[in-house]
Amino acid sequence: MKRIHVNLIISTITALLLSACSSKNEVQPALKKRYILSNEYNSTNNNASIKYFVNDVPATLGDASTSKIYGEDLEVVGTDVYVLASKQPISGGAYAAVIYKNGVELQTVPLASGIYYNCLAVSGNDIYMVGTDFPSGGVPKIIQWKNGTVTSITTNTGASATEARPYDLIIEGGNVYIAGFETATGSPYNRLPKYWKNGVAVTLSSGAGSYSAVHRILVSGNDIFCAGDSEGKPVYWKNGAINSLGTSNGWCYGIAVSGADVYTAGAVSTGSNIYNAVSWKNGIPTMLSNITAQGTVSVYGIGVDGNDVYVIGSVPDPANNGAKSVFWKNGILTELPTVTGNNGYAYRLVIK
């Protein structure tokens, strides 16, 4: 019996040790990846180029020795990374919209004069771009490109002519959402914040005599969130209802939702011709920068991964008479690497 008890004790201890080791070495859920699209430019030689970063690993797109390339949008589908860029020969001439997939040119769309695409979305085998048609002598309208077919979203002729611009594009649940602004018919100075769902306009609440715009849009469950500005101040909307982000002049260029929390990011005035970066959690601000000389700290997006909050943008770089491409993680600034002498700005962020 004694021998049996010893064996039982040894077996029990072994099982506990194995259980402890298994728990300690258990594979934790993988963190999401951080994708950042960063633009670089050189004011001396007029070069422009783009990189995207997967976490901290860069990938350069295109050949900056032959073309000027401007990053417009970033989309991640599964393991595939799509980038929309505007490209112009280094010697000048017509622009083209170029879609890259995993660093390789997937499609090049020659652009007629006055056509400009700045938003990208991918759904299954379908590729969407949204942009603006700037007609000679007319007012701009929003256009949508899907697999080569162009559709007008707004009207810029006749009695119902309006001016409109898009700033963001997403596809959620099979629905296509475009965010931007449109002027009121017959009142070119009344700029209304809007989004379009499958081509149908939804006007968001704003002040009387509004001068407003939606810069980012997302869908979370049954709720639609938008970020932008109204009457020159940063705001966000939830299901059309406006939420103020303070009384300082500024704008909001990023929005993310995690559980019941709403995260937004933008820039606010902190002095004469001075704008600093700020993020908000449920409307409570956290300053990300503190420049005191005239200049602007720009913000273009925000994302959340667990307890980590990321914000992208740029900070002034007086040495190069321009800006540095940066991101903040939980308020800590990191500068993205650029070619020596180049300026830059981090323009699009995906956490996935």
C-alpha positions as CSV (number, residue, x, y, z in Angstrom):
1,M,0.0,0.0,0.0
2,K,2.8,2.3,0.8
3,R,4.3,1.8,-2.6
4,I,0.9,2.6,-4.2
5,H,0.7,5.9,-2.3
6,V,4.1,6.9,-3.4
7,N,3.3,6.2,-7.0
8,L,0.1,8.1,-6.7
9,I,1.8,11.1,-5.2
10,I,4.5,11.1,-7.9
11,S,1.8,10.8,-10.6
12,T,-0.1,13.7,-9.1
13,I,2.9,16.0,-8.8
14,T,3.9,15.2,-12.4
15,A,0.5,16.0,-13.6
16,L,0.5,19.3,-11.8
17,L,3.9,20.2,-13.1
18,L,2.9,19.4,-16.7
19,S,-0.3,21.4,-16.2
20,A,1.7,24.4,-14.9
21,C,4.2,24.2,-17.8
22,S,1.3,23.9,-20.3
23,S,-0.4,26.9,-18.8
24,K,2.8,29.0,-18.8
25,N,3.8,28.1,-22.4
26,E,0.3,28.2,-23.8
27,V,0.1,30.1,-27.1
28,Q,-1.5,33.4,-26.4
29,P,-3.9,35.0,-29.0
30,A,-1.7,36.7,-31.7
31,L,-1.6,40.5,-31.6
32,K,-3.0,42.2,-34.6
33,K,-0.6,43.6,-37.2
34,R,-0.1,47.3,-37.6
35,Y,-0.1,48.6,-41.2
36,I,0.9,52.2,-41.9
37,L,1.1,53.9,-45.3
38,S,3.7,56.7,-45.3
39,N,4.4,59.3,-47.9
40,E,7.8,60.9,-48.5
41,Y,8.7,63.9,-50.5
42,N,11.8,66.0,-51.1
43,S,11.2,69.7,-51.7
44,T,14.7,70.1,-53.2
45,N,14.4,67.7,-56.1
46,N,10.6,67.4,-56.1
47,N,10.6,63.6,-55.7
48,A,7.7,61.8,-54.0
49,S,7.6,58.2,-52.9
50,I,5.7,55.9,-50.6
51,K,6.3,53.0,-48.2
52,Y,4.0,50.9,-46.2
53,F,5.1,49.3,-42.9
54,V,3.9,46.0,-41.5
55,N,4.6,46.5,-37.9
56,D,8.1,48.0,-38.2
57,V,9.1,46.3,-41.5
58,P,9.0,48.7,-44.5
59,A,8.2,48.0,-48.1
60,T,8.9,50.6,-50.8
61,L,6.4,50.9,-53.7
62,G,7.3,52.0,-57.2
63,D,10.4,53.6,-58.6
64,A,10.9,57.1,-57.4
65,S,13.7,57.6,-60.0
66,T,11.1,57.5,-62.8
67,S,7.9,58.6,-61.2
68,K,6.4,60.8,-58.4
69,I,4.2,58.5,-56.3
70,Y,1.7,59.7,-53.8
71,G,0.0,57.2,-51.4
72,E,-3.7,57.7,-51.1
73,D,-5.2,54.8,-49.3
74,L,-4.4,51.4,-47.7
75,E,-6.6,48.3,-47.5
76,V,-5.8,44.9,-45.9
77,V,-7.8,41.8,-46.9
78,G,-6.6,38.6,-45.2
79,T,-2.9,38.4,-45.9
80,D,-3.0,40.8,-48.8
81,V,-2.0,44.4,-48.7
82,Y,-3.5,46.8,-51.2
83,V,-2.3,50.4,-51.7
84,L,-3.9,53.1,-53.9
85,A,-1.4,55.7,-55.3
86,S,-1.4,58.6,-57.7
87,K,1.6,58.4,-60.0
88,Q,3.1,60.9,-62.4
89,P,6.2,60.6,-64.6
90,I,9.1,62.4,-63.0
91,S,9.2,64.6,-66.1
92,G,5.6,65.6,-65.7
93,G,2.5,64.8,-67.7
94,A,-0.7,62.9,-66.9
95,Y,-1.4,61.1,-63.6
96,A,-2.5,57.5,-63.3
97,A,-4.2,55.8,-60.4
98,V,-2.1,52.7,-59.5
99,I,-3.3,49.8,-57.3
100,Y,-0.6,47.8,-55.7
101,K,-1.1,44.3,-54.2
102,N,1.6,43.1,-51.9
103,G,4.1,45.6,-53.4
104,V,3.4,44.7,-57.0
105,E,1.4,46.8,-59.5
106,L,-2.0,45.1,-59.8
107,Q,-3.7,47.7,-62.0
108,T,-3.0,51.0,-63.5
109,V,-5.9,53.3,-64.5
110,P,-4.9,56.3,-66.7
111,L,-6.7,59.4,-65.6
112,A,-8.3,62.1,-67.7
113,S,-7.6,65.7,-66.8
114,G,-9.5,66.6,-63.6
115,I,-10.0,63.1,-62.3
116,Y,-8.5,62.1,-59.0
117,Y,-9.0,59.0,-56.9
118,N,-8.2,59.1,-53.2
119,C,-10.1,56.2,-51.6
120,L,-9.8,52.4,-52.0
121,A,-11.8,49.3,-50.9
122,V,-11.6,45.7,-51.8
123,S,-14.4,43.1,-51.4
124,G,-14.0,39.6,-52.8
125,N,-13.0,40.0,-56.5
126,D,-14.3,43.6,-56.6
127,I,-12.0,46.6,-56.4
128,Y,-13.5,50.0,-55.7
129,M,-12.0,53.5,-55.9
130,V,-13.8,56.8,-55.0
131,G,-12.6,60.2,-56.0
132,T,-13.4,63.6,-57.5
133,D,-14.2,64.8,-61.0
134,F,-13.0,68.4,-61.3
135,P,-14.5,69.6,-64.6
136,S,-13.1,72.6,-66.3
137,G,-15.2,75.6,-65.4
138,G,-17.5,73.5,-63.3
139,V,-17.8,72.3,-59.7
140,P,-16.4,69.0,-58.3
141,K,-18.5,65.9,-58.0
142,I,-17.9,62.5,-56.3
143,I,-17.4,59.5,-58.6
144,Q,-17.0,55.8,-57.9
145,W,-14.9,53.4,-59.9
146,K,-15.8,49.6,-59.6
147,N,-13.8,47.2,-61.7
148,G,-13.4,49.8,-64.5
149,T,-17.0,51.1,-64.4
150,V,-17.4,54.8,-63.3
151,T,-20.6,56.0,-61.6
152,S,-21.4,59.5,-60.5
153,I,-22.4,59.7,-56.8
154,T,-23.3,63.4,-56.9
155,T,-24.6,65.9,-59.5
156,N,-22.6,69.0,-60.6
157,T,-24.9,70.2,-63.5
158,G,-28.3,71.7,-63.7
159,A,-30.5,73.2,-61.0
160,S,-29.6,70.5,-58.5
161,A,-25.8,71.0,-59.0
162,T,-23.7,70.7,-55.8
163,E,-20.0,70.6,-54.9
164,A,-18.9,67.5,-53.2
165,R,-15.7,65.7,-52.1
166,P,-15.0,62.2,-50.7
167,Y,-12.5,61.4,-47.9
168,D,-13.1,57.8,-46.9
169,L,-14.5,54.6,-48.4
170,I,-15.4,51.3,-46.7
171,I,-17.4,48.2,-47.5
172,E,-19.3,46.5,-44.7
173,G,-21.9,43.8,-44.9
174,G,-22.0,44.1,-48.6
175,N,-22.8,47.9,-48.4
176,V,-20.6,50.6,-49.8
177,Y,-20.1,53.7,-47.6
178,I,-18.5,56.9,-48.8
179,A,-17.8,59.7,-46.4
180,G,-17.3,63.4,-47.3
181,F,-19.3,66.6,-47.8
182,E,-21.7,68.1,-50.2
183,T,-22.9,71.7,-50.5
184,A,-26.5,72.5,-50.1
185,T,-28.3,73.1,-53.5
186,G,-28.2,76.8,-54.3
187,S,-25.9,77.6,-51.4
188,P,-22.3,76.9,-52.2
189,Y,-21.1,78.1,-48.8
190,N,-23.3,75.7,-46.8
191,R,-21.0,72.6,-46.7
192,L,-23.0,69.6,-45.2
193,P,-21.4,66.6,-43.6
194,K,-22.6,63.5,-45.4
195,Y,-22.1,59.8,-46.1
196,W,-23.5,57.8,-48.9
197,K,-24.7,54.2,-48.5
198,N,-24.9,52.4,-51.8
199,G,-25.2,55.8,-53.5
200,V,-27.9,57.2,-51.2
201,A,-26.9,60.3,-49.3
202,V,-27.3,60.6,-45.5
203,T,-26.9,64.1,-44.1
204,L,-25.5,64.3,-40.6
205,S,-26.5,66.9,-38.0
206,S,-24.5,70.1,-37.9
207,G,-24.8,73.7,-37.1
208,A,-26.9,76.3,-38.9
209,G,-25.0,77.6,-41.9
210,S,-22.8,74.5,-41.6
211,Y,-19.3,74.3,-42.9
212,S,-18.6,70.7,-42.1
213,A,-17.1,67.5,-43.4
214,V,-16.8,63.8,-42.6
215,H,-13.2,62.5,-42.9
216,R,-13.6,58.9,-41.6
217,I,-16.4,56.4,-41.3
218,L,-16.7,52.9,-39.7
219,V,-19.5,50.5,-39.0
220,S,-19.6,48.6,-35.7
221,G,-22.5,46.2,-35.3
222,N,-25.6,48.2,-36.0
223,D,-23.9,51.6,-35.4
224,I,-22.4,53.9,-37.9
225,F,-19.6,56.2,-36.6
226,C,-18.2,59.2,-38.5
227,A,-15.3,61.5,-37.6
228,G,-14.8,65.0,-39.0
229,D,-15.3,68.7,-38.2
230,S,-18.2,71.0,-37.9
231,E,-18.0,74.8,-37.8
232,G,-14.2,74.5,-37.6
233,K,-14.2,72.2,-34.5
234,P,-13.5,68.5,-34.1
235,V,-16.6,66.2,-33.8
236,Y,-17.8,62.7,-34.3
237,W,-21.2,61.3,-35.1
238,K,-22.9,58.1,-34.0
239,N,-25.9,57.2,-36.1
240,G,-26.2,60.8,-37.3
241,A,-26.1,62.4,-33.9
242,I,-23.2,64.9,-33.4
243,N,-20.8,64.7,-30.4
244,S,-18.5,67.6,-29.7
245,L,-14.8,67.0,-29.0
246,G,-14.3,70.4,-27.5
247,T,-14.5,74.1,-28.2
248,S,-11.1,74.6,-29.7
249,N,-10.7,75.0,-33.4
250,G,-9.5,71.9,-35.1
251,W,-10.5,68.7,-36.9
252,C,-10.9,65.0,-36.3
253,Y,-9.3,62.6,-38.8
254,G,-9.6,59.2,-37.1
255,I,-12.1,57.0,-35.3
256,A,-12.0,53.5,-33.8
257,V,-14.4,51.5,-31.6
258,S,-13.4,48.9,-29.1
259,G,-16.2,47.4,-27.1
260,A,-18.2,50.3,-25.6
261,D,-15.4,52.8,-26.0
262,V,-15.1,55.3,-28.9
263,Y,-11.6,56.5,-29.8
264,T,-11.0,59.6,-31.9
265,A,-8.0,61.6,-33.0
266,G,-7.2,64.9,-34.6
267,A,-5.6,68.2,-34.1
268,V,-6.6,71.3,-32.1
269,S,-5.5,74.9,-32.0
270,T,-3.3,75.7,-29.0
271,G,-2.1,79.1,-30.1
272,S,-1.9,81.5,-33.0
273,N,-1.3,79.2,-36.1
274,I,-0.3,76.4,-33.8
275,Y,-2.1,73.0,-33.9
276,N,-1.2,70.0,-31.7
277,A,-2.2,66.4,-31.9
278,V,-4.8,65.0,-29.6
279,S,-6.7,61.7,-29.1
280,W,-10.0,61.3,-27.3
281,K,-11.4,58.3,-25.5
282,N,-15.2,58.7,-25.1
283,G,-14.6,62.4,-25.5
284,I,-11.9,62.8,-22.9
285,P,-8.8,64.3,-24.5
286,T,-5.1,63.3,-24.2
287,M,-2.6,65.7,-25.8
288,L,0.0,63.9,-27.9
289,S,2.2,66.8,-28.8
290,N,3.2,70.2,-27.4
291,I,4.7,72.4,-30.1
292,T,4.9,76.0,-29.2
293,A,6.2,77.6,-32.4
294,Q,3.9,78.2,-35.4
295,G,3.2,74.9,-37.1
296,T,0.9,72.0,-37.4
297,V,1.1,68.5,-35.9
298,S,-1.1,66.5,-38.3
299,V,-3.2,63.4,-37.5
300,Y,-4.6,61.1,-40.1
301,G,-5.9,58.0,-38.2
302,I,-6.3,56.0,-35.0
303,G,-6.5,52.3,-34.3
304,V,-6.8,50.1,-31.2
305,D,-5.3,46.7,-30.5
306,G,-6.2,45.4,-27.1
307,N,-5.0,48.0,-24.6
308,D,-2.8,49.7,-27.2
309,V,-3.9,52.8,-29.0
310,Y,-2.1,53.9,-32.1
311,V,-2.3,57.3,-33.8
312,I,-0.6,58.3,-37.1
313,G,0.4,61.6,-38.6
314,S,3.4,64.0,-38.8
315,V,5.3,66.5,-36.7
316,P,7.1,69.6,-38.0
317,D,10.7,69.2,-39.0
318,P,12.2,72.7,-39.2
319,A,15.6,71.3,-40.2
320,N,14.1,70.1,-43.5
321,N,11.5,72.8,-43.8
322,G,8.8,70.2,-43.7
323,A,7.5,67.3,-41.6
324,K,8.4,63.9,-40.1
325,S,6.3,60.8,-40.5
326,V,5.4,59.5,-37.1
327,F,3.0,57.3,-35.0
328,W,2.2,57.4,-31.3
329,K,1.6,54.2,-29.3
330,N,-0.1,54.9,-26.1
331,G,1.1,58.5,-26.3
332,I,4.8,57.6,-27.0
333,L,6.1,59.1,-30.3
334,T,8.0,57.0,-32.8
335,E,9.5,58.4,-36.0
336,L,9.1,56.3,-39.1
337,P,12.4,55.9,-41.1
338,T,12.7,58.0,-44.3
339,V,15.3,58.6,-46.9
340,T,17.8,61.2,-45.6
341,G,16.7,64.7,-46.6
342,N,13.1,63.6,-47.2
343,N,10.0,64.9,-45.4
344,G,7.1,62.6,-44.7
345,Y,3.7,62.0,-43.2
346,A,2.0,58.8,-42.1
347,Y,-1.3,58.9,-43.9
348,R,-3.3,55.7,-43.5
349,L,-3.5,53.1,-40.7
350,V,-5.0,49.6,-40.5
351,I,-4.9,47.4,-37.4
352,K,-5.9,43.9,-38.4
